[in-house]
């Protein structure tokens, strides 16, 4: 998850508010965050579905208050995960010089 996608929490804090978004507003938000793999109509359909109900009263409000507190952590961790891959390349799943996986003897 990129830090930009985490910012969605800023404009969709609660399901009831998200369900009222128009397709035009969703299109603008998707363009703003450069999200092209999802159509606005698909997002609107998902947002219109009935939200998950939580047993304790106030749990949704507590989660909505807690989620923005996690954003600074995500912004800090994202470069730590992507920089090594950018510098040395994606992991290949191989180990050792021969490219063979090490197998432990029985």
N, C-alpha and C positions, 0 to 999 in steps of 0.2 A: 504494500500500500504506500502510495506516495503521500507526502505531506499535503499536497494540494487536494487530494481526495478526502483527507481527514477534515478539511475545512467545510465539507458538506454538512457537518454537524452544526456549523454556525447558522445555516439557513434552513435546516430541517430538524429542529430539536424535538418535536413531538409528532406522533402519527396523525393526530387530528388536524394539525396545522398543515402538514405535508399533503393530506388528502384534498385540501382546498386549493392547491397550486394549479394554475392553468397550464395547458400544454405549451403556450407561448413562453411563459415564465420558465418552464422546465427546459425548453429549447435554448433559451438564453443562458441558463445556468450550465447546461451541457457544453455549449460553445465557449463560455467563459473558462471552464475548467478543461477544455480541449478533450472532452470525452466523446468519441465518435463510434464506439462499438455498440452503444445502446441508443435506441430511438426514443424520442420523447413520449411517443404513444405507449411504448412498453413500460417506461417509468411511471407514467400516469396510471396505467392499469394496476401495477403493483402497489402504488400508493393508495389506490382506491379500495384495496382489499381490507378486510376487517383486521385491525391490529391485535396483536397478542395481548391478552388480558393477564395482568399480574395479580396474584392473590393479595398481598398486603397493600392497603391503601397508601398512596404516595410513592410507591416503588418506581413508577414511570417518571415522576418528577425528580426523584433522587438520581435515577440513571441519567436523565437529561442534564442534571447539574454536574454529575461526575464526568461525563464524557468529554466536555471541553477541557477538563483538567489534564486529560491524557494527551492532548494535542502537542504540548511542548515536548513531551517524551518521544512521541512519534517523529516529530521534526528533528530531534537529536539523533535518534536511532537510524533513520532512513539513510543518511549519508554513510554511516558506519557500515551498513549492509551493502550499499551500491558501489562505494569507492573501490574496495578490493576487487570486485568483479570487473570493474571498468579498467583497473590497472593491470591485473594479471590474467583476465579472461574468465569465462564461465567455468564452473567445476565440470570435470569430465567423468568423474566417478572412478578414475583409475588411481592406483597407488603403485609406488615403486618405479624403478627406471625402465623396466621392461614393459610396463603397461599392464602387467598381470596383477590380479588381486592376490594379496597374501592370504594363504589358507593355513590355518592352524593345524598342526599335526595331531592325530588322535592320541 
